[in-house]
Amino acid sequence: MAKFLSFDELPKFLDLNNYSAASELTSPEWYRVLTQRFYLFTLLETGRDVEERHPDLASAYSAAFARDIQNMRGIAVEKTDIPNFFGPRGYAQFLENATCSVRPLTLADFYSHAICTPGYLAELEEWLTDPIGKFVIGTDMDVMGPLLLNGPSGTSDGHIGIHADLNQPDNVLIHDFTVQLPKIRAATNHYPRKSTCSPKFESWARYGLLPYLDLKIWEMETGAKISQDVMALAITPHREGNSFRTTIVTAEKLKKNRCQDVLQLAIAEHAAKSAPHRDR
């Protein structure tokens, strides 16, 4: 059984000065720094889950973690960022796409998934070159263009990845989608997510949410054990009351709902800032 570490044994990369700007982060920045940290958890967890059955895949997850953690550890929090994490067009384009509840599926979506899924990129390249694949892919390989569904003749009849018939006028598309949406929700058992927490970024910064997540990642990576007393002292030297328990609960809720509450605020803030430019 691994022993609990003392305060002096904590990793040297943990410098609370790197988190000094946490209270000033905007909601898009909070979503970025949080979702990338939870991605690192996923790399570690998935790698361990497949280790016995797929050692090569486990090795790929391990390599991805080793590569991406370099962009997140020992760096000022506002500068942490995993390259290409949000796709080839960057984070702003990701938020722009997220403002659209219905949009065509694109090659960028597949590439974004491949970048974050070790071992999948090679399969994606092979799939894209399949002459009888599910999608019609032009020779220009426009990553942001709509993916058209292949018909029986090997060509598209105007149906895109969301199976919207673009040959129909807008009013028909809107009407048909309105009719079909409840059926789609019922068939897939997907309904609007209820908010589980009200993000309070200033409190998250004060209670050391980000250094807590970084220490938990390091703990999982190395197998080290950090007691709650040491953890609390490390992330909030001047902690207030039950703030450490609040930090744990907040982290668990964010991981469970995949930071959806933060994403909604990030989308709204991004849209508000972009509105003047759209009106031009």
Secondary structure, DSSP 8 states (H G I E B T S, - for coil): ---EE-GGGS-TT--GGGGTTGGG--HHHHHHHHHHHHHHHHHHHHHHHTTTT-HHHHHHHHHHHHHHGGGTSSS-GGG---TTTT-TTHHHHHHHHHT-SS---BHHHHHHHHHTSTTHHHHHHHHHT-TT-SEE--TT--TTSB-EE--TTSS--SBBTT--BTTS-HHHHHHHHHHHHHHHHHHHT-----------HHHHHHTTHHHHHHHHHHHHHH--EE-HHHHHHHH-TT--TTHHHHHHHHHHHHHHTTTHHHHHHHHHHHHHHHHHHHT-
